[in-house]
Each structure stands twice: as C-alpha cells, then as structure tokens.
Amino acid sequence: MEESQPSSQSEALSSPAAAAAAASAASAAASDDEEDSSSASVLPYDYYDNLRLSPTATFVPLVAPNEPGFAGGRNLYRAIDPDSPPAHSPGVILCHIPTYLRWTQLDQANYRLVDASNGGYDGMAGVLLAMHHFNNGIGAVVKDLDGINNRCSIRLTTESFDTMGFDLAANVHLFDSVLNTEFDDATDPQMGAIIGTTTSDVSTSMASQSGIFDLPQFSPSATSTLLDNSYQYPLFSRTIASDAATAARLTGYLQTELNVTYFGMVYVNDAYGGSFQQDVRQWATLRRMQLYAFPIEPGAAYYEIIDALTFLQEKKVNYIVGTFYPDVYEDIMGPAYEMGMAGAGKVWFFSASLGPVFLDGSAAALE
C-alpha cells in the first residue's frame, strides 16, 4: 500500500506528539492481558527517550571511534542514569531508530506547506506501540516479544522527521545524522536503523544512501518493485508486498473471476505508479491479456486527464485500474463520468493510495 497524498489543504502543521496517545489507546485495545503479565514493570512510552535526553544520564558508545567494528553514523549507547530505578537503567543499551514520515507537503500551486498527516499519525502510533511492546516485553500482539526485555538488554528509542514528500529533505537529515562527530551525545545520537519512508519515490533515493552507511531500513508502505533489487538496496526491507505481488493478484482476479481479456489503466508517472504499471503489464502479458495504459504526471493538468480518458474511451475498455492520488481523484472521475467512462457499465479498481478518498466520504458524490 503506497501512502496517499494529502486530501486537504489545512494550514495546520501536525506534530507527532499526539501519536503517542493514539498508540496508547491502541495498546489498551490490543492488550487486555498486558497488566496480567507484570503490569508493575510496564514503563511509559517515553521512558527510554526521556532517559536518552536526561541531563543526569551518562552514555557510553558501545563501539568507540578507532575501535574495531566502529562504523561512522551507526552505534548503540550504554546508559547509566543515577536518578532512574536501578533495575531499568544500569547496563541498558539504547538503539536509536528514527522514523521518517510525511507530516506536511508543499502545495505547489500556492507555494505553502499543507497538512499531510493523515498517514503520519497512524504510522507513528504503530511505531510507538511496537517499540513499547519490545521495550516492556509485551507479547499481546507478537507472542515472541513476551519477556524479551528480560532476555535482551537493548531498548529502542525514536523520533519523527518530516520528509515533506521530498527525498532531499530525508537525505539531508540522514547525512546530518551519520556525519555527526559527537559520538557520545545521546540527545543527537548515531542511528541503529531507520524506519521509513512511506513512499516509493523517497524510499528508493534514501535506501541507496542508507545502504552506503550500513543502516538497515524498514518501510511500511513503499511498494515499488524497484526496491526488490538487493544489489542496489542491500539493507532495505519492508512489511508490505511489492507491486509485483499486487499486480499478479489483480490480473488473476480480472481473468479468472470476471473473464476480462483486455482492460485500461490510468497511472501517475512516478516511482510508484510507473513501477505498478510495469508489473501489471508484465502479468497481463503472461496471462495473454491486453492492457491499455495511459500515464499522467503528478498534479496533472486538465488536458492530460482528458487525453487519458479519451484514449481509454477509444479502446472501448469497461474495466479500468486507477493508480493515482487523492489530489486528482475528482479531476479524473468527474470528467470520466461525464464522458461515460465511469458509472453504469464501467468498473474501476483503485490502488490503496486512494484509501482516504473513500474512508472520509469524499467519493460519495460520484458513487
């Protein structure tokens, strides 16, 4: 599932702080037996980040510069905080894993940042919940984590950075962090790994850099098949299927369940849309199906949309795959309905990037 583009242009710039509350609520819902498994020892979500930022804490890099095994930009920290309970701080090793999400995005038409936090809060809440369970050995969701805090001295910390949907913003922060020479400064620590980014465009660029610095990178939603290349992106991994798997199931459903032999596609011409189109075409060819695909540029102009719909109209397709973002949904589907390319007799399949359009009800007028 590719992260969606923002569906609103609110001027409020969101902070990830509220994600902790969401994660706390999710944890309560997911774990009725959390208290049964030693509730007295369950520490708050921000316990280890507060430890990392504590002015009384002493941190020692696990591997010092010029020692065998030292890798610039990647390290762990042994923490001792005299003001914290002895059972939790002496000998604890902190592993800092920053999270790269899109909280804002540039509105190119008006040259201002707009709120793009619809996916940011969900993503950050998931990260905080996962780290909370790991740090406290809670196995309510992942049973293997039960008691892991008693078997492993590593504790995870994080912070969120706004990529603004640009690979430059993400890579600038990455380089600033790995080139930081204050190796014992836990308030601005060396990383242990990276979570993010959520889009294929930014992930493909950032994964090239993280591989150079020997940093494992985990994306929750970048689906481009380009990222399957383990030679170019050796330390990249993800918790979602690539576009190739989605394309295989989509074409299989069209062929076996709907008896479709040819279909159309409108796709955004970026790393996500372009990769998905290639995978759909490959699987359509293998299944001896005909695909008529038309690309539109991000933020497509009206004439581009009309060209795409006219092309599909001339090909007389009744089944159409839409792979684009909420910012152009109405611009595409409005004219499609007027041209008879949406509505009775036409079936559209939308990629997950359009999820917010249907979840917030903005598609109701066209249903």
N, C-alpha and C positions, 0 to 999 in steps of 0.2 A: 504494500500500500504506500503510494507516494504521498508525502504531506501535501495538503491543499494550500493554495494561495489564499490570502485573506479575503473574506467575503464582505467586509465592511471597511469603512474609511474613518473610523473613530480616531480622534486625535490623542486619546489616552494611550500612553505608552506603558504597557503592562510590566510588572515586576514579578519575578518568580517566587516571591515570598509567600504568596497565597497558595502555591502548590503544596507546601508542607501541610497546610490544613486539609487539602484535598487528599493527600497521601495518608494523613492520619485517619480520615474518615474511611478511606478505602481499606486501611489496615484493620480497623474495627469491624468492618463488614466482612472482610475475608477471614478473620481470625477470632472466632468466639472462644477458642481454647488457648489463646495467647497467654491469658492470665493463669491458666491451669499449668502452663509449662514455666513456672517460676516467674510470676509477674513482678515479684520484688526486684528482680535483677534486670528488668527491661528498662533500658535507658532512653531518654528522649531522642527524637530525630536529629537534633542539632548538637548532641552531646560531644561527638568527636570533632565536629567543626569548631565548636567553642573551645575545645581543648587545643586544637591547632592554632587558634587565634589568641589563646590566653597569654597575657603578659608575664605570667609566672612560670609558664611551661618551658622546659628545656628540651630541645630537639637535636638529635644527632643523626646525620645522614647515614643510612645503613652502609653505603659504599662511598667513601670519601674520594675526592679528586686525586688522581695519580695512583690510585689503588687498582689492582687487577679487577676487572669486571665493571669498572666505572663507565657509564655511558652518559655523555652530556645530554641534559634535558630529561633524563629518566632516573628516578630514585625513589626510595622509601625512607621513612623517618621514624626513628625510635623516640618515643615521647615519655618524659617523666614530668608530672605536674604535682608539686607538693600539696596543692590545695584540693586535689581530687581524691576520691576514695582509692586506697592502695590497690584494691582488687581490680581496678579498671585502668589505671594509668601506667604504673611502672612496667616497663617491658613491652607495652603496646606499640605496635608498628603501624604507622599511618601510611596508607596508599591513597594518594590524591588522584581522583578521576574526574576531571572537569566535563561538563555536559554542554554541548554546542547545539542550541536550538534557535529557531527563528521566532523572536518576540515582536519585532517590528519589520516593516518593509517600506522601501521607497515607492511612493506614489509618483510615478514618472510624469504624469500629466500635470500635477500640481507642485512637484518638487518638494515633497514633505514626507516625513515618516508617518506611517499609519499603523494602527494596531493589527498585528498578525498573530495574536497569542492564542488563537483557538486550539492549535496543536501544542503550543508551548506548555500550557498548564497541565494537559493530560500527560505529556511526555515527562515533565519534571516530577509530577506526582508519582509516576511509575518508577522513576529512578530513585526517588527518596524512599519509597516503600521497599524496593528491592534492597537498598543499602541498609535500611533499618532492620529488615529481617536477617540480613547477613551479619550485621554487627551484633545483633542480640541473639543469634542462633534460633530464630523462629522458623519452624517448618510448616506453618499453616498453609502456605501456597506451594512451596518447593520442599518436599519432605527431606531431601538431602541436606538442607540447611539446619535442620533440627540439631541444636547443640554444637554447631560448628564454632561458635565463639569460645568453647572450651577446648577445642582441638587445634585452633588456628589463632595466632596472636595478631594477625593483620586486621585492621579496621579501615573501612572505606570512608573517605570524605569527598565532597564535591562542591562545585559552584557552577552557576549557569552563565553562559556568554551568548549574547545576541549576535547571530550571524547576519541578520538583516536580509537573508536570502542571497548573500554575495560570498563567493569563495575568497575574495580578497580580505574581507573582514575576518573570516575564520582563520585564514592562513597567517595574517598579521599577528593575531593573538597567539597562535601556535608558535610562531617564530620567537615572539617576545618571551614566551614561557621557557622554551627549550634553550634559549641563549642567555637566560638569567644565570648570572655567575654567583649569586648569593645562595649557595647550595644548602646552607643551614637555616634559611629563612622560611619557616613553615607558613607564614602568612602569605607568602608568594611562592608556593612550593614547586619543585620539579614534579612532573606528572608521573603516574604509573601506567596510565592508559587513557583512552578518550572514548566518551560516549557521544555519538552523533556522526555526521549531521543527519538531518531528516530528509533531505532532498538529494537526488542523484547528481544534479549539477554541482553542488557544493561538495558532496562526498567524493566524487571522482577526483576533484582537484586536491582536496585535503588528504585523501588516502595516499596519494603519491608522496606527499611531504611526511606524513606520519610514518610511512614505511622507511624513509631515509633515517629518521630519528629512532627507529626501533621501538615505536609505540603501537601497541595493539589498539585498533579502532573498531568500535561496535556501533552499527547503525540500526535503529529500529524500523526504518521505513524507506530507505533508499533501495529501489528495486531494479535499477538498470542492470542489464546483463553484462555491460562493460565491466562492472565490478567483480565479475566472476573470474577475471584474469588474475590468477595468483602470482604471476611473474611481475606484473606491473603494480599490483596492490597486495603485496605479500602478507601484510598483517591486518588486512581489512576483513571483517566478518559482519554478519547481520542476522537479525532474529526474524526475518521475513523472507518469503520465497522470492526469487528473482523473476523478472518479467517473462523469462522463457517458460517457467512453470505455469504462470497465469495464462500465457498465450496458448499453451498446449491444452489446458482445460477449456478455455473459451472456444477454440476451434473445434474441439471434440464435442462440446455441447451443441454448437451450431450444426454440426454434421450429423451426429447420432440422434439427438433429441428433436431437432427442428427440420432435419433433412435439407439444410441450406447448402447450396453448391457455389453461390457467389454472394459477396456482401461488401459493404463500404466501410470507410473509416475516415474520420476527421481527427487529426492529432496535432498537438502542439510540437513545434520543431525545436525541441531542446533535448538534453541528455535523457530525460525520462521518456518523453513522447516518441522521440526518434528511435530509441532502443526498443520500446514496446512495439512500435510499428514493424521494425525489422523482425522481431520474434514472431509476431502474428503472421507476417508474410511467409516466413520460413515454414511455420507449421501449416499454414494454408496450402502451400506448395506441396508439402509432404502428404497432405490429405487430398490433394488434387482438387482444391477449391480455388476460386478466383477472388482475389482481393483488389478492390479499387480504393486506394488511399490517397488522401489529399492533405498536405501539410499547411498549417497556419503558423505564423510567427507569434511569439509571446506578445500579448496585448494587441492582437490582430486588428487591423483596420476593417471597416465595413465592407469595402470592395473585396478584400481577401476572403471574408466569410461567404459573401455571395458567390464568388468564384468556386469555392469549395462545394457549396450546396448545389450549384448549377452542374458541376462535374458529376456529382453523385446522382442528380436528377436525370442526367443524360444517360447514365449507366443503368437506370431503372432498378436501383437496389431498394430492397424493402427492409433489410437488416443492416444496421449501421452501428459501428463502435465509436464512441466519443471519448477521446483521451485529451482532455484539456482542463482548465482550472475554472473555479467559480467566477472569476472576474470577467469571463467572456461567455458564461453559460446563457444568460438571457440574450446576449448579442447574437448567439448562434441559434438557439432554439426558437426565438421569436420569428426571425425570417424563415426558419425551417418549417414552422407551422404554416406560415402564410404561403409558402411555395408548395405545400402538400408533401413535404419531406419529414414531417412529424405529425402524429395524430393517427387517425384510422388507417390501418393497413401498413403502418410503419413501426418497426420495433428498434428502439435504441438500447444499446448496452453501454453503460458508463463505467469508467475506471474509478477506483476508490478516491482519486484526487478530488472528485466532485461530491464526496460524502457530506460536507457541511451544507451543500445546496438543498439536499433532501432532508437532512436532520433538523435544520432550522426552519423548514417550511417554505423557503423562498421559491421552491419549484411548484407550489400549489397552483399558481395561476395557469401553468402550462400542462397540468395533468389532465 
